[in-house]
Amino acid sequence: GEARRQLEDYGYWYEPDGRDAERQVDFERVETAPQALEALLSEACYKSFEVSVDNLDGVEVDRDAFSAKVAARAARYRREGIPIRAQALIDALAVFYCGGGGIEAAVAAGRQRLAARGATRPVEGDADGGGA
């Protein structure tokens, strides 16, 4: 809500660069789900995605292990459902970047998903990813 928008980083936890091993584990635990959503958004645009470990001045990070956790979380979102607002954005991006639609069609696809509220995955066979 309004109060959260006034907080630094919207009140989300963040540990700056230079984390020790324990804080890096905390960072990865908190960042796995958001980066999984970012991966799905990139996928909707047919763009590559690289995880961000954000710890250039800290301990050495096992990027491959973190990438595997992010990929597993993205797969879980695909199986169990993507949050509705993220799915609406995915639908819009798919229409805009891959479905041959312009911005108006992309916005319409996102709004259609939000109006449906119950569905959290694109409808099978729907070429533009915009749902039924």
VENURJO-V929428 format. One line per field, one symbol per residue. phi: phi as a letter, one per 40 degrees, with the letter a starting at -180 (. if undefined). psi: psi as a letter, one per 20 degrees, with the letter a starting at -180 (. if undefined). burial: b if it has 9 or more other ideal C-beta (glycine too) atoms within 8 Angstrom, else e. A space follows every 10 residues. Layout:
# VENURJO-V929428
phi=???
psi=???
burial=???
This chain:
# VENURJO-V929428
phi=.dcccccdff gccabcdgcc dcccccdccc cdcccccccc ccdccfbcbb cbcfacbbcc bcdcccdccc ccccccdccc hcddcccccd dccccccbcg cccccccccc ccccccfccb bdcdgcccgc gc
psi=agghiiqpkk jqpporqkqr gghhggghgh igghhgghgh gghhjlqqpp qoillhjbqp pnhgggghgg ghhghggggi qqqghghggg gggggghijj qahghgghgg hgghhhhhpj qqppjohijj a.
burial=eeeeeeeeee eeeeeeeebe eebbebbbeb bbeebbbbbb bbbbbeeeee bebebeebee beeeebbebb bebbebbbee ebebebbbbb bbbbbbbbbe beeebbbbbb bbbbebeebe ebeeebebbb be
